Amino acid sequence: MATMLREYESVFVLHPDLTEDIVTATVTRLKEIITKMGGEILTEDNWGKKKLAFPVKKNQRGTYVLFHFVAPVGVVEELERTMRNIDQVIRFITNAFGPVKDVEAKRAEVERKSRERAAARAKQESERAEREERMAREAAEGGGRDRGDRGDRGDRGDRGDRGDRDGGGRGDRDGGGGGRYNDDQS
């Protein structure tokens, strides 16, 4: 009977002060653990240095790396044991997605999703660049107005008497709030 393979996704954060060579060596070492134990890496994605949500081991930033892989049961335990013992890894998490029957079909699915994500990112980037260009063009044409097309507000007409502006009839600011600092207390 063949070994049952499962799909996993592992994200780990490396120390931010590492050189590119050390990051590559650490990633290679972790990939070798997966492949030597009968696993197969479907995708590897280095997200680069990013700000952490909270300090981890006194670090505000870290280099994020993602492995999406298929492996037999037991590989994750060895991978996480190794990551715990490597000083370069400051945080990690592994998610299991379930059994995999056909590795090639899973690889094709992962590659398809990866292409879709890349296309969506490219579309977002082009829309962002287009928006920035439009805003720069409008700023140059509009004389630097940054509050939209509000005009000079001269069309508001007469607003009439604004009433007593010293706080009369304005809730708790009229001195009758009964608060701790009210002078009316006996």
N, CA and C atoms as an extended XYZ file, in Angstrom:
558
Properties=species:S:1:pos:R:3:atomname:S:1:resname:S:1:resid:I:1 pbc="F F F"
N         0.843       -1.190        0.000 N   MET     1
C         0.000        0.000        0.000 CA  MET     1
C         0.884        1.249        0.000 C   MET     1
N         0.530        2.206       -0.836 N   ALA     2
C         1.307        3.442       -0.954 CA  ALA     2
C         1.060        4.337        0.254 C   ALA     2
N         2.048        5.161        0.532 N   THR     3
C         1.939        6.095        1.638 CA  THR     3
C         0.919        7.169        1.294 C   THR     3
N         0.073        7.491        2.272 N   MET     4
C        -0.950        8.511        2.039 CA  MET     4
C        -0.321        9.898        2.126 C   MET     4
N        -0.537       10.687        1.093 N   LEU     5
C        -0.004       12.043        1.044 CA  LEU     5
C        -1.076       13.041        1.454 C   LEU     5
N        -0.627       14.092        2.106 N   ARG     6
C        -1.520       15.175        2.497 CA  ARG     6
C        -0.965       16.497        1.998 C   ARG     6
N        -1.871       17.438        1.844 N   GLU     7
C        -1.496       18.772        1.366 CA  GLU     7
C        -1.279       19.687        2.567 C   GLU     7
N        -0.172       20.419        2.537 N   TYR     8
C         0.167       21.332        3.628 CA  TYR     8
C         0.592       22.680        3.058 C   TYR     8
N         0.461       23.679        3.911 N   GLU     9
C         0.969       25.006        3.599 CA  GLU     9
C         1.682       25.494        4.850 C   GLU     9
N         2.918       25.883        4.696 N   SER    10
C         3.718       26.311        5.838 CA  SER    10
C         4.264       27.710        5.559 C   SER    10
N         4.014       28.618        6.497 N   VAL    11
C         4.550       29.973        6.411 CA  VAL    11
C         5.489       30.149        7.587 C   VAL    11
N         6.686       30.622        7.301 N   PHE    12
C         7.624       30.879        8.390 CA  PHE    12
C         8.276       32.238        8.198 C   PHE    12
N         8.679       32.812        9.329 N   VAL    13
C         9.266       34.143        9.346 CA  VAL    13
C        10.712       34.007        9.790 C   VAL    13
N        11.610       34.547        8.987 N   LEU    14
C        13.030       34.509        9.296 CA  LEU    14
C        13.466       35.846        9.900 C   LEU    14
N        14.536       35.795       10.651 N   HIS    15
C        15.096       36.987       11.290 CA  HIS    15
C        15.378       38.049       10.229 C   HIS    15
N        15.030       39.307       10.477 N   PRO    16
C        15.160       40.339        9.445 CA  PRO    16
C        16.597       40.743        9.113 C   PRO    16
N        17.550       40.465        9.998 N   ASP    17
C        18.926       40.907        9.769 CA  ASP    17
C        19.761       39.909        8.967 C   ASP    17
N        19.155       38.832        8.507 N   LEU    18
C        19.907       37.817        7.769 CA  LEU    18
C        20.250       38.309        6.368 C   LEU    18
N        21.422       37.889        5.885 N   THR    19
C        21.790       38.214        4.511 CA  THR    19
C        20.997       37.323        3.567 C   THR    19
N        20.988       37.710        2.301 N   GLU    20
C        20.246       36.942        1.298 CA  GLU    20
C        20.792       35.519        1.173 C   GLU    20
N        22.111       35.361        1.327 N   ASP    21
C        22.724       34.029        1.252 CA  ASP    21
C        22.244       33.131        2.385 C   ASP    21
N        22.155       33.674        3.581 N   ILE    22
C        21.710       32.875        4.723 CA  ILE    22
C        20.230       32.531        4.588 C   ILE    22
N        19.422       33.477        4.086 N   VAL    23
C        18.002       33.194        3.855 CA  VAL    23
C        17.860       32.057        2.855 C   VAL    23
N        18.617       32.119        1.762 N   THR    24
C        18.564       31.071        0.744 CA  THR    24
C        19.007       29.730        1.308 C   THR    24
N        20.067       29.728        2.101 N   ALA    25
C        20.562       28.484        2.694 CA  ALA    25
C        19.535       27.888        3.661 C   ALA    25
N        18.880       28.726        4.447 N   THR    26
C        17.872       28.241        5.396 CA  THR    26
C        16.669       27.668        4.652 C   THR    26
N        16.212       28.362        3.618 N   VAL    27
C        15.086       27.881        2.825 CA  VAL    27
C        15.442       26.557        2.155 C   VAL    27
N        16.653       26.452        1.622 N   THR    28
C        17.098       25.210        0.985 CA  THR    28
C        17.139       24.069        1.989 C   THR    28
N        17.623       24.335        3.173 N   ARG    29
C        17.683       23.307        4.211 CA  ARG    29
C        16.288       22.791        4.564 C   ARG    29
N        15.318       23.697        4.678 N   LEU    30
C        13.950       23.290        4.997 CA  LEU    30
C        13.297       22.545        3.832 C   LEU    30
N        13.607       22.965        2.596 N   LYS    31
C        13.078       22.241        1.431 CA  LYS    31
C        13.622       20.824        1.374 C   LYS    31
N        14.902       20.660        1.723 N   GLU    32
C        15.517       19.337        1.698 CA  GLU    32
C        14.859       18.389        2.697 C   GLU    32
N        14.435       18.895        3.831 N   ILE    33
C        13.749       18.055        4.814 CA  ILE    33
C        12.478       17.480        4.204 C   ILE    33
N        11.730       18.320        3.504 N   ILE    34
C        10.475       17.872        2.895 CA  ILE    34
C        10.741       16.838        1.815 C   ILE    34
N        11.692       17.122        0.934 N   THR    35
C        11.934       16.212       -0.196 CA  THR    35
C        12.589       14.904        0.238 C   THR    35
N        13.480       14.938        1.234 N   LYS    36
C        14.147       13.716        1.687 CA  LYS    36
C        13.188       12.742        2.358 C   LYS    36
N        12.115       13.290        2.932 N   MET    37
C        11.157       12.430        3.616 CA  MET    37
C         9.985       12.041        2.717 C   MET    37
N        10.119       12.231        1.415 N   GLY    38
C         9.105       11.778        0.469 CA  GLY    38
C         8.068       12.815        0.100 C   GLY    38
N         8.286       14.059        0.458 N   GLY    39
C         7.348       15.115        0.113 CA  GLY    39
C         7.726       15.800       -1.184 C   GLY    39
N         6.834       16.606       -1.655 N   GLU    40
C         7.077       17.327       -2.904 CA  GLU    40
C         6.556       18.758       -2.749 C   GLU    40
N         7.416       19.722       -3.009 N   ILE    41
C         7.030       21.124       -2.884 CA  ILE    41
C         6.311       21.544       -4.161 C   ILE    41
N         5.075       22.030       -3.987 N   LEU    42
C         4.290       22.483       -5.123 CA  LEU    42
C         4.651       23.920       -5.488 C   LEU    42
N         4.725       24.791       -4.489 N   THR    43
C         5.152       26.170       -4.731 CA  THR    43
C         5.972       26.664       -3.549 C   THR    43
N         6.887       27.539       -3.855 N   GLU    44
C         7.676       28.232       -2.837 CA  GLU    44
C         7.581       29.706       -3.167 C   GLU    44
N         7.220       30.508       -2.172 N   ASP    45
C         7.024       31.929       -2.419 CA  ASP    45
C         7.711       32.732       -1.317 C   ASP    45
N         8.715       33.516       -1.704 N   ASN    46
C         9.408       34.382       -0.757 CA  ASN    46
C         8.721       35.743       -0.808 C   ASN    46
N         8.023       36.097        0.270 N   TRP    47
C         7.270       37.351        0.311 CA  TRP    47
C         8.146       38.533        0.662 C   TRP    47
N         9.361       38.306        1.083 N   GLY    48
C        10.272       39.397        1.420 CA  GLY    48
C        10.064       39.904        2.833 C   GLY    48
N        10.726       41.013        3.125 N   LYS    49
C        10.639       41.592        4.471 CA  LYS    49
C         9.344       42.368        4.620 C   LYS    49
N         8.663       42.083        5.725 N   LYS    50
C         7.413       42.758        6.034 CA  LYS    50
C         7.385       43.092        7.510 C   LYS    50
N         6.551       44.069        7.852 N   LYS    51
C         6.369       44.447        9.251 CA  LYS    51
C         5.502       43.396        9.929 C   LYS    51
N         5.903       42.999       11.130 N   LEU    52
C         5.136       42.040       11.905 CA  LEU    52
C         3.978       42.750       12.603 C   LEU    52
N         2.914       42.018       12.886 N   ALA    53
C         1.759       42.604       13.569 CA  ALA    53
C         2.112       42.990       14.998 C   ALA    53
N         3.041       42.260       15.589 N   PHE    54
C         3.496       42.541       16.946 CA  PHE    54
C         4.936       42.059       17.050 C   PHE    54
N         5.705       42.577       17.992 N   PRO    55
C         7.110       42.166       18.101 CA  PRO    55
C         7.234       40.673       18.424 C   PRO    55
N         8.113       40.003       17.701 N   VAL    56
C         8.404       38.597       17.946 CA  VAL    56
C         9.901       38.496       18.207 C   VAL    56
N        10.255       38.023       19.385 N   LYS    57
C        11.657       37.938       19.806 CA  LYS    57
C        12.374       39.268       19.583 C   LYS    57
N        11.698       40.337       19.962 N   LYS    58
C        12.201       41.715       19.892 CA  LYS    58
C        12.439       42.207       18.459 C   LYS    58
N        11.772       41.614       17.491 N   ASN    59
C        11.887       42.036       16.087 CA  ASN    59
C        10.566       42.630       15.632 C   ASN    59
N        10.655       43.753       14.924 N   GLN    60
C         9.472       44.408       14.371 CA  GLN    60
C         9.195       43.948       12.932 C   GLN    60
N        10.212       43.397       12.271 N   ARG    61
C        10.095       42.965       10.875 CA  ARG    61
C        10.578       41.531       10.742 C   ARG    61
N        10.285       40.931        9.604 N   GLY    62
C        10.762       39.588        9.337 CA  GLY    62
C        10.635       39.264        7.861 C   GLY    62
N        11.390       38.274        7.419 N   THR    63
C        11.323       37.806        6.036 CA  THR    63
C        10.370       36.629        5.980 C   THR    63
N         9.275       36.788        5.246 N   TYR    64
C         8.239       35.759        5.152 CA  TYR    64
C         8.514       34.824        3.979 C   TYR    64
N         8.329       33.516        4.221 N   VAL    65
C         8.479       32.506        3.165 CA  VAL    65
C         7.312       31.536        3.289 C   VAL    65
N         6.738       31.145        2.144 N   LEU    66
C         5.623       30.209        2.095 CA  LEU    66
C         6.025       28.960        1.327 C   LEU    66
N         5.730       27.791        1.900 N   PHE    67
C         5.862       26.512        1.196 CA  PHE    67
C         4.473       25.920        1.070 C   PHE    67
N         4.100       25.540       -0.128 N   HIS    68
C         2.875       24.764       -0.355 CA  HIS    68
C         3.363       23.408       -0.844 C   HIS    68
N         3.098       22.353       -0.064 N   PHE    69
C         3.684       21.065       -0.400 CA  PHE    69
C         2.749       19.908       -0.097 C   PHE    69
N         3.085       18.760       -0.687 N   VAL    70
C         2.394       17.499       -0.465 CA  VAL    70
C         3.409       16.567        0.152 C   VAL    70
N         3.033       15.925        1.271 N   ALA    71
C         3.993       15.067        1.968 CA  ALA    71
C         3.263       14.012        2.783 C   ALA    71
N         3.969       12.919        3.095 N   PRO    72
C         3.370       11.916        3.977 CA  PRO    72
C         3.275       12.426        5.411 C   PRO    72
N         2.443       11.781        6.185 N   VAL    73
C         2.302       12.147        7.587 CA  VAL    73
C         3.655       11.964        8.278 C   VAL    73
N         4.020       12.869        9.138 N   GLY    74
C         5.289       12.797        9.847 CA  GLY    74
C         6.303       13.807        9.360 C   GLY    74
N         6.162       14.272        8.145 N   VAL    75
C         7.105       15.251        7.602 CA  VAL    75
C         6.941       16.595        8.322 C   VAL    75
N         5.703       16.940        8.613 N   VAL    76
C         5.449       18.228        9.260 CA  VAL    76
C         6.086       18.267       10.648 C   VAL    76
N         6.010       17.151       11.375 N   GLU    77
C         6.613       17.118       12.709 CA  GLU    77
C         8.112       17.365       12.626 C   GLU    77
N         8.775       16.734       11.663 N   GLU    78
C        10.220       16.918       11.490 CA  GLU    78
C        10.543       18.339       11.026 C   GLU    78
N         9.739       18.869       10.108 N   LEU    79
C         9.949       20.229        9.611 CA  LEU    79
C         9.807       21.241       10.752 C   LEU    79
N         8.762       21.100       11.551 N   GLU    80
C         8.551       22.033       12.654 CA  GLU    80
C         9.604       21.862       13.750 C   GLU    80
N        10.063       20.639       13.990 N   ARG    81
C        11.127       20.424       14.963 CA  ARG    81
C        12.392       21.144       14.521 C   ARG    81
N        12.694       21.032       13.237 N   THR    82
C        13.876       21.705       12.697 CA  THR    82
C        13.727       23.229       12.785 C   THR    82
N        12.535       23.737       12.433 N   MET    83
C        12.331       25.192       12.493 CA  MET    83
C        12.441       25.705       13.931 C   MET    83
N        12.003       24.901       14.894 N   ARG    84
C        12.121       25.291       16.302 CA  ARG    84
C        13.580       25.399       16.719 C   ARG    84
N        14.434       24.553       16.144 N   ASN    85
C        15.841       24.494       16.538 CA  ASN    85
C        16.744       25.432       15.738 C   ASN    85
N        16.255       25.983       14.649 N   ILE    86
C        17.049       26.925       13.849 CA  ILE    86
C        16.829       28.325       14.406 C   ILE    86
N        17.921       29.009       14.725 N   ASP    87
C        17.814       30.352       15.293 CA  ASP    87
C        17.288       31.376       14.285 C   ASP    87
N        17.475       31.122       13.003 N   GLN    88
C        17.045       32.081       11.985 CA  GLN    88
C        15.519       32.181       11.892 C   GLN    88
N        14.800       31.114       12.247 N   VAL    89
C        13.338       31.106       12.166 CA  VAL    89
C        12.786       31.667       13.477 C   VAL    89
N        12.021       32.759       13.370 N   ILE    90
C        11.479       33.369       14.590 CA  ILE    90
C        10.009       33.020       14.812 C   ILE    90
N         9.299       32.549       13.766 N   ARG    91
C         7.904       32.159       13.913 CA  ARG    91
C         7.517       31.293       12.723 C   ARG    91
N         6.602       30.339       12.944 N   PHE    92
C         6.119       29.512       11.841 CA  PHE    92
C         4.727       29.008       12.145 C   PHE    92
N         4.010       28.632       11.083 N   ILE    93
C         2.706       27.992       11.196 CA  ILE    93
C         2.521       27.088        9.990 C   ILE    93
N         1.905       25.926       10.239 N   THR    94
C         1.637       24.980        9.163 CA  THR    94
C         0.166       24.611        9.193 C   THR    94
N        -0.474       24.674        8.039 N   ASN    95
C        -1.875       24.289        7.903 CA  ASN    95
C        -1.959       23.019        7.081 C   ASN    95
N        -2.804       22.078        7.508 N   ALA    96
C        -3.053       20.849        6.756 CA  ALA    96
C        -4.383       20.999        6.037 C   ALA    96
N        -4.425       20.598        4.765 N   PHE    97
C        -5.639       20.749        3.973 CA  PHE    97
C        -6.355       19.440        3.706 C   PHE    97
N        -5.709       18.313        3.890 N   GLY    98
C        -6.385       17.039        3.674 CA  GLY    98
C        -5.611       16.140        2.736 C   GLY    98
N        -6.154       14.928        2.508 N   PRO    99
C        -5.456       13.953        1.670 CA  PRO    99
C        -5.440       14.352        0.189 C   PRO    99
N        -4.398       13.890       -0.491 N   VAL   100
C        -4.232       14.158       -1.914 CA  VAL   100
C        -4.146       12.824       -2.637 C   VAL   100
N        -4.996       12.657       -3.633 N   LYS   101
C        -4.995       11.412       -4.418 CA  LYS   101
C        -4.036       11.510       -5.604 C   LYS   101
N        -4.104       12.641       -6.325 N   ASP   102
C        -3.313       12.820       -7.535 CA  ASP   102
C        -2.417       14.054       -7.371 C   ASP   102
N        -1.115       13.820       -7.240 N   VAL   103
C        -0.168       14.908       -7.019 CA  VAL   103
C        -0.089       15.827       -8.236 C   VAL   103
N        -0.100       15.266       -9.427 N   GLU   104
C         0.000       16.081      -10.647 CA  GLU   104
C        -1.215       16.997      -10.802 C   GLU   104
N        -2.396       16.481      -10.487 N   ALA   105
C        -3.598       17.312      -10.569 CA  ALA   105
C        -3.535       18.432       -9.542 C   ALA   105
N        -3.033       18.129       -8.357 N   LYS   106
C        -2.897       19.141       -7.309 CA  LYS   106
C        -1.891       20.202       -7.730 C   LYS   106
N        -0.775       19.788       -8.338 N   ARG   107
C         0.227       20.746       -8.805 CA  ARG   107
C        -0.381       21.671       -9.858 C   ARG   107
N        -1.146       21.098      -10.803 N   ALA   108
C        -1.772       21.913      -11.841 CA  ALA   108
C        -2.758       22.904      -11.227 C   ALA   108
N        -3.511       22.468      -10.221 N   GLU   109
C        -4.466       23.354       -9.555 CA  GLU   109
C        -3.750       24.499       -8.837 C   GLU   109
N        -2.666       24.184       -8.150 N   VAL   110
C        -1.909       25.204       -7.425 CA  VAL   110
C        -1.289       26.202       -8.396 C   VAL   110
N        -0.757       25.715       -9.510 N   GLU   111
C        -0.170       26.612      -10.511 CA  GLU   111
C        -1.228       27.518      -11.139 C   GLU   111
N        -2.419       26.952      -11.390 N   ARG   112
C        -3.516       27.746      -11.951 CA  ARG   112
C        -3.907       28.862      -10.986 C   ARG   112
N        -4.053       28.518       -9.701 N   LYS   113
C        -4.403       29.527       -8.695 CA  LYS   113
C        -3.310       30.585       -8.573 C   LYS   113
N        -2.071       30.151       -8.681 N   SER   114
C        -0.950       31.084       -8.598 CA  SER   114
C        -0.987       32.073       -9.759 C   SER   114
N        -1.271       31.571      -10.955 N   ARG   115
C        -1.382       32.452      -12.129 CA  ARG   115
C        -2.542       33.437      -11.963 C   ARG   115
N        -3.667       32.954      -11.420 N   GLU   116
C        -4.815       33.836      -11.204 CA  GLU   116
C        -4.476       34.934      -10.205 C   GLU   116
N        -3.783       34.569       -9.126 N   ARG   117
C        -3.392       35.574       -8.137 CA  ARG   117
C        -2.430       36.587       -8.744 C   ARG   117
N        -1.494       36.112       -9.571 N   ALA   118
C        -0.539       37.021      -10.206 CA  ALA   118
C        -1.262       37.980      -11.155 C   ALA   118
N        -2.245       37.476      -11.885 N   ALA   119
C        -3.013       38.334      -12.794 CA  ALA   119
C        -3.813       39.369      -12.002 C   ALA   119
N        -4.402       38.948      -10.881 N   ALA   120
C        -5.163       39.881      -10.048 CA  ALA   120
C        -4.244       40.952       -9.459 C   ALA   120
N        -3.035       40.545       -9.023 N   ARG   121
C        -2.077       41.521       -8.489 CA  ARG   121
C        -1.661       42.511       -9.568 C   ARG   121
N        -1.422       42.020      -10.782 N   ALA   122
C        -1.019       42.901      -11.876 CA  ALA   122
C        -2.139       43.892      -12.207 C   ALA   122
N        -3.378       43.407      -12.178 N   LYS   123
C        -4.514       44.285      -12.452 CA  LYS   123
C        -4.627       45.358      -11.372 C   LYS   123
N        -4.490       44.973      -10.105 N   GLN   124
C        -4.550       45.941       -9.014 CA  GLN   124
C        -3.435       46.972       -9.135 C   GLN   124
N        -2.252       46.521       -9.489 N   GLU   125
C        -1.116       47.428       -9.622 CA  GLU   125
C        -1.338       48.422      -10.757 C   GLU   125
N        -1.879       47.944      -11.882 N   SER   126
C        -2.129       48.860      -13.000 CA  SER   126
C        -3.234       49.853      -12.641 C   SER   126
N        -4.272       49.393      -11.920 N   GLU   127
C        -5.333       50.303      -11.497 CA  GLU   127
C        -4.791       51.344      -10.522 C   GLU   127
N        -3.903       50.920       -9.604 N   ARG   128
C        -3.311       51.848       -8.649 CA  ARG   128
C        -2.470       52.895       -9.378 C   ARG   128
N        -1.653       52.450      -10.333 N   ALA   129
C        -0.810       53.376      -11.087 CA  ALA   129
C        -1.673       54.352      -11.891 C   ALA   129
N        -2.740       53.837      -12.481 N   GLU   130
C        -3.643       54.681      -13.257 CA  GLU   130
C        -4.318       55.722      -12.354 C   GLU   130
N        -4.733       55.292      -11.162 N   ARG   131
C        -5.382       56.197      -10.208 CA  ARG   131
C        -4.410       57.285       -9.743 C   ARG   131
N        -3.170       56.888       -9.443 N   GLU   132
C        -2.173       57.873       -9.015 CA  GLU   132
C        -1.876       58.876      -10.122 C   GLU   132
N        -1.796       58.372      -11.341 N   GLU   133
C        -1.537       59.258      -12.478 CA  GLU   133
C        -2.685       60.246      -12.670 C   GLU   133
N        -3.925       59.753      -12.549 N   ARG   134
C        -5.099       60.616      -12.687 CA  ARG   134
C        -5.121       61.677      -11.586 C   ARG   134
N        -4.813       61.282      -10.348 N   MET   135
C        -4.805       62.229       -9.238 CA  MET   135
C        -3.727       63.288       -9.428 C   MET   135
N        -2.556       62.876       -9.926 N   ALA   136
C        -1.481       63.836      -10.170 CA  ALA   136
C        -1.889       64.816      -11.270 C   ALA   136
N        -2.537       64.298      -12.306 N   ARG   137
C        -2.990       65.146      -13.407 CA  ARG   137
C        -4.053       66.126      -12.916 C   ARG   137
N        -4.997       65.662      -12.099 N   GLU   138
C        -6.038       66.543      -11.567 CA  GLU   138
C        -5.452       67.598      -10.642 C   GLU   138
N        -4.450       67.222       -9.858 N   ALA   139
C        -3.813       68.188       -8.962 CA  ALA   139
C        -3.105       69.270       -9.765 C   ALA   139
N        -2.483       68.871      -10.869 N   ALA   140
C        -1.785       69.845      -11.708 CA  ALA   140
C        -2.780       70.766      -12.406 C   ALA   140
N        -3.904       70.228      -12.834 N   GLU   141
C        -4.906       71.033      -13.538 CA  GLU   141
C        -5.732       71.885      -12.584 C   GLU   141
N        -6.026       71.375      -11.399 N   GLY   142
C        -6.930       72.053      -10.480 CA  GLY   142
C        -6.252       73.008       -9.532 C   GLY   142
N        -4.989       73.249       -9.688 N   GLY   143
C        -4.315       74.206       -8.832 CA  GLY   143
C        -4.030       73.658       -7.441 C   GLY   143
N        -3.961       72.360       -7.303 N   GLY   144
C        -3.575       71.788       -6.027 CA  GLY   144
C        -4.722       71.500       -5.080 C   GLY   144
N        -5.971       71.650       -5.544 N   ARG   145
C        -7.090       71.315       -4.664 CA  ARG   145
C        -7.077       69.823       -4.390 C   ARG   145
N        -7.188       69.464       -3.129 N   ASP   146
C        -7.164       68.053       -2.788 CA  ASP   146
C        -8.454       67.607       -2.104 C   ASP   146
N        -9.471       68.450       -2.086 N   ARG   147
C       -10.696       68.108       -1.379 CA  ARG   147
C       -11.834       67.833       -2.341 C   ARG   147
N       -11.526       67.489       -3.559 N   GLY   148
C       -12.587       67.200       -4.510 CA  GLY   148
C       -13.088       68.460       -5.189 C   GLY   148
N       -14.200       68.345       -5.863 N   ASP   149
C       -14.756       69.461       -6.616 CA  ASP   149
C       -15.805       70.163       -5.769 C   ASP   149
N       -15.358       70.891       -4.730 N   ARG   150
C       -16.281       71.549       -3.814 CA  ARG   150
C       -16.515       73.000       -4.179 C   ARG   150
N       -15.769       73.508       -5.077 N   GLY   151
C       -15.942       74.904       -5.438 CA  GLY   151
C       -15.429       75.822       -4.346 C   GLY   151
N       -15.804       77.119       -4.431 N   ASP   152
C       -15.320       78.086       -3.451 CA  ASP   152
C       -16.274       78.228       -2.272 C   ASP   152
N       -17.360       77.493       -2.242 N   ARG   153
C       -18.362       77.486       -1.178 CA  ARG   153
C       -19.052       78.836       -1.056 C   ARG   153
N       -19.019       79.618       -2.100 N   GLY   154
C       -19.678       80.914       -2.092 CA  GLY   154
C       -21.167       80.787       -2.354 C   GLY   154
N       -21.639       79.615       -2.690 N   ASP   155
C       -23.045       79.416       -3.030 CA  ASP   155
C       -23.886       79.013       -1.815 C   ASP   155
N       -23.364       79.186       -0.603 N   ARG   156
C       -24.076       78.732        0.583 CA  ARG   156
C       -25.166       79.706        1.008 C   ARG   156
N       -25.102       80.890        0.522 N   GLY   157
C       -26.124       81.874        0.868 CA  GLY   157
C       -25.979       82.359        2.292 C   GLY   157
N       -26.973       83.144        2.719 N   ASP   158
C       -26.959       83.682        4.070 CA  ASP   158
C       -27.353       82.578        5.045 C   ASP   158
N       -26.532       82.358        6.035 N   ARG   159
C       -26.809       81.303        6.994 CA  ARG   159
C       -27.589       81.827        8.181 C   ARG   159
N       -27.861       83.106        8.172 N   GLY   160
C       -28.663       83.693        9.243 CA  GLY   160
C       -27.879       83.830       10.529 C   GLY   160
N       -28.618       84.220       11.567 N   ASP   161
C       -28.014       84.416       12.879 CA  ASP   161
C       -27.599       83.056       13.438 C   ASP   161
N       -26.374       82.959       13.895 N   ARG   162
C       -25.876       81.697       14.415 CA  ARG   162
C       -26.223       81.517       15.882 C   ARG   162
N       -26.875       82.470       16.446 N   GLY   163
C       -27.303       82.349       17.831 CA  GLY   163
C       -26.173       82.633       18.799 C   GLY   163
N       -26.428       82.323       20.035 N   ASP   164
C       -25.447       82.540       21.095 CA  ASP   164
C       -24.321       81.523       20.940 C   ASP   164
N       -23.125       81.980       20.719 N   ARG   165
C       -22.003       81.072       20.438 CA  ARG   165
C       -21.230       80.700       21.691 C   ARG   165
N       -21.695       81.083       22.879 N   ASP   166
C       -20.945       80.748       24.090 CA  ASP   166
C       -21.441       79.457       24.743 C   ASP   166
N       -22.193       78.652       24.037 N   GLY   167
C       -22.576       77.344       24.561 CA  GLY   167
C       -23.998       77.258       25.034 C   GLY   167
N       -24.789       78.283       24.892 N   GLY   168
C       -26.166       78.233       25.360 CA  GLY   168
C       -26.973       77.202       24.579 C   GLY   168
N       -27.641       76.298       25.285 N   GLY   169
C       -28.496       75.311       24.642 CA  GLY   169
C       -27.746       74.240       23.901 C   GLY   169
N       -26.556       73.912       24.352 N   ARG   170
C       -25.756       72.944       23.616 CA  ARG   170
C       -25.452       71.726       24.474 C   ARG   170
N       -26.414       71.119       25.075 N   GLY   171
C       -26.216       69.888       25.812 CA  GLY   171
C       -25.455       70.107       27.099 C   GLY   171
N       -24.512       69.235       27.390 N   ASP   172
C       -23.787       69.296       28.651 CA  ASP   172
C       -22.759       70.420       28.693 C   ASP   172
N       -22.578       71.139       27.592 N   ARG   173
C       -21.624       72.238       27.586 CA  ARG   173
C       -22.227       73.525       28.130 C   ARG   173
N       -23.508       73.502       28.514 N   ASP   174
C       -24.121       74.722       29.007 CA  ASP   174
C       -23.953       74.903       30.508 C   ASP   174
N       -23.226       74.033       31.156 N   GLY   175
C       -22.983       74.178       32.582 CA  GLY   175
C       -24.006       73.464       33.433 C   GLY   175
N       -25.040       72.913       32.863 N   GLY   176
C       -26.067       72.255       33.653 CA  GLY   176
C       -25.979       70.747       33.587 C   GLY   176
N       -24.825       70.226       33.310 N   GLY   177
C       -24.670       68.789       33.147 CA  GLY   177
C       -24.692       68.014       34.440 C   GLY   177
N       -24.514       68.663       35.557 N   GLY   178
C       -24.547       67.974       36.831 CA  GLY   178
C       -23.312       67.138       37.075 C   GLY   178
N       -22.255       67.422       36.353 N   GLY   179
C       -21.032       66.635       36.486 CA  GLY   179
C       -20.251       67.003       37.725 C   GLY   179
N       -19.152       66.389       37.902 N   ARG   180
C       -18.308       66.553       39.072 CA  ARG   180
C       -17.780       67.965       39.204 C   ARG   180
N       -17.600       68.661       38.109 N   TYR   181
C       -17.018       69.990       38.131 CA  TYR   181
C       -18.054       71.081       37.991 C   TYR   181
N       -19.294       70.777       38.176 N   ASN   182
C       -20.361       71.767       38.037 CA  ASN   182
C       -20.309       72.719       39.228 C   ASN   182
N       -20.301       74.022       38.962 N   ASP   183
C       -20.219       75.043       40.011 CA  ASP   183
C       -21.542       75.241       40.744 C   ASP   183
N       -22.654       74.701       40.212 N   ASP   184
C       -23.959       74.914       40.795 CA  ASP   184
C       -24.227       74.021       42.006 C   ASP   184
N       -23.354       73.105       42.332 N   GLN   185
C       -23.609       72.171       43.434 CA  GLN   185
C       -23.474       72.884       44.770 C   GLN   185
N       -24.314       72.515       45.731 N   SER   186
C       -24.265       73.151       47.042 CA  SER   186
C       -23.608       72.264       48.053 C   SER   186
